[in-house]
Amino acid sequence: MFRLSHAAVLAGSALAAFATPGAAQGQVTVYCSILEEQCREGASIFEKGTGIKVQMVRKSTGEVYAQVKAEATNPRGDVWWGGPGEPHLQAADEGLLDEYKSPKLAELHDWARRHAEQSKFRTSGIYLGVLGIGYNLETLKGKKLAEPKCWADLLDPKFRDEVQIADPSSSGTAYVFLATTVQRLGEEKGFDFLKSLHKNISQYTKSGIAPVKATALGETAVGIAFMHDMLTQKLQGAPIGIVAPCEGTGYETGSVSVIKGGKNPEAARKFVDFTLSPEAQDINAKLKINSIPSNRNSKLSPDAPKFEEIKLIDYDTPRWGSPAERSRLLKKFDEEVKALPR
């Protein structure tokens, strides 16, 4: 763990929403499953505005879920910030998260409020992200590979060892892909698809952001990830093309939760309020991270994916975030797909 400094400076009006006069008001330990840049920026702003010290640990969604579960009898964390909603919902159903109805819920879009209601207010939605395909234009050109437009294109033998995705056991991003595939095709045909794709996978990474960075660097031709993460790399100059697959795609409801039994519950609730505020969600626009913020008053980047132009499946987050379904699906993936030779 590391403590972040007071480096970030926030405009006076933004600070006012969270400022507390006087000396430091305690501390909060946050397990963060979004990009490290977002974790650092958010923690610094929160520290500056409240005087509460932030102990930040950045890990992938699956890793945080495993840690929260392992620490259930003696929680070391107070807040779980970011990552797709399914692991948060599983943790909620397993009694690992506390109910909290933030006063900021009234400011959120309908989809985010529904997410909180479905979890019995044990987690809240902070952003939406659409799953897509990113590809390195220079790598494809050099290897004379066609730009993929659909999920089915990734099964072409020409893409052997040219596709990266994270491991769904450690990555919320990859779990969304797994659940999307099963919902899109049905379980039997969905696993047939995953077995065929397995032949073209060069590596199952630990973190969902790793295939994004590998694609940007040309270390892999194709990465499966959230479109806004790919877009961030593109806006920074990487030669990346991005597509919402033609058959339809799933999406994540990024979440934030209070960890049950945490040692700093009051500070944890304040931090959750912060993550649901425009002050925190506008960090995305500042860092050119183009997910869809949940607060109606947050800035929406003009570069963000246009939902109306994307074919979305009817993604059932409560079902696929339930402990029984999620555990069963992950076990089946490990036994029937990941264990296969490539």
Disulfide bonds with the S-S distance in Angstrom:
Cys32-Cys39 2.01
Cys150-Cys246 1.96
